[in-house]
Amino acid sequence: MSHPATTPPAPTPPVITIQQASRYDGRTVVIQGWLHNLRRSGKIAFPIVRDGTGFLQCVAVKAQVGEETFERIKHLTHETSLRLTGKLRADERAPGGFEMDVEDVQVIQAVSPDDPFPITPKEHGVDFLLDHRHLWLRSRLQHAVLRVRHSVIRAVRDFFDNDGFTLVDTPILTPAACEGTTTLFEVPYFDEGSAYLAQSGQLYNEATAMAMGKVYCFGPTFRAEKSKTRRHLTEFWMVEPEMPFVDLNDIMDLAERFVESVVARVLDERKEELKTLERDVSKLESVRRPFPRISYDDAVKTLQRKGSEIQWGGDFGNADETLLGEDYDRPILVHRFPTEIKAFYMQPDPTRPEVALGVDMIAPEGYGELIGGGQRIHDYDLLVERLNEHKLPREAFEWFLDLRKYGSVPHGGFGMGVERCVAWICGIEHVRETIAFPRMIYRMKP
């Protein structure tokens, strides 16, 4: 008995991301995302879709998709979630290098035209955009910045992991401040009294370095300074390496290698994002070792020559850092600051105790301090003296003093805030756009 031949079912198109488009040239696929923009021209519509990995221009021709589907596409609203089926084809003029010829569209959730997406192509004030930060993140520019941030963070971890460092997490709740309590957030802590949100993991890093060798911590840090500048947030992410058996020159060498590596990684991975941000990449391509190194003494003379009112012994303000960086095409390292303006744990220069073996790395183009660090005091008696001078409670630092009693060695490291680094690499004005949900002295929502 013969059976009629059956037609095998058509293969189901694969669901892919926009980022994967180049692997599916000429094939029918499904893209799931949101409507970013829609242009109409007679019997053709051009929806642009984003899916988090990229943006894809689509072409819907009425004669090919049919009247019902075309009407559905024509009336799509901004940020409607949808599932598009169509054939991909290479097109050099299209963003991302590919277009989709639409065959079908399924609407997942339609944005009501009576309650449209609040962020439109018109100009919005910064406060409005920050109030709607949860939606502002969907824009091309914000997407690009956060992609760059992702590459910076991966580059940071890979650099230290590949350089023999061990990641050791340090506490966020601490019983004492590493630089005094005036710039800390205080929180009640059960029967122990007050705790503070950490402004640095460095003190704990010194302990782990004596146990593990080269270490780093990487996490959120908090500063209660009432700073309203474009360079400051109250909650930010900081990476802090710490090393035993090193001096100031070793620390500066590490800082140079580290920043060069991070910038090179972003240049390699984020060409499209930097193009979206209209970043002049030639300025980043200049970030090559060696970086200029100048003493604090010479920096003050340079600033005075440029019209700054700074006197020897004063700390640099934002304008001073901008003036120092403007003569160079790469970051500079300023070292040996006055001991009086540095933290209690900073090692004084043995040949000149009025200056400390500290270093700040200052970015070009007005982005200010990228890195701050230096050599730590490794002598027990000197550290006791410094604690007394700074009127810090000795009992809170007994464990820290122990590190100078049991096998102390010269050691040091630095800290780098991720947000300021990202702002510089992206070439954007304010650090508030370098983290998904910024926290500033006048903003704690959404």
Buried (B, 14 or more C-beta within 10 A) or exposed (E): EEEEEEEEEEEEBEEBBBEBBEEBEEEBBBBBBBBBEBEBEEEBBBBBBBBEBBBBBBBBEBEBBEEEBBEBBBBBBBBBBBBBBBBBBEBEEBBBEBBBBBBBBEBEEBBEEEEEBBBEEEEBEEEEBBBBBEBBBBBBBBBBBBBBBBBBBBBBBEBBEEBEBBBBEBBBEBBBBBBBBEBBBEEEEEEEEEBBBBBBBBBBBBBBBBEBBBBBBBBBBBBBEEBEEBBBBBBBBBBBBBBBEBBBEBBBBBBBEBBBBBBBBBBEBBEBBBEBBEBEBEBBEEBEEEBBBBBBBEBBBBBEEBEBEBEEEBEBBBBBBBBBBEEBBBBBBBBBBBBEBBBBBBBBBEEEEEBBBBBBBBBBBBBBBBBBBBBBBBBBEBBBEBBEEEEBEEEEBEEBBEBBEEEBEBBBBBBBBBBBBBBBBBBBEBBBBBBEBBBBBEBEEE
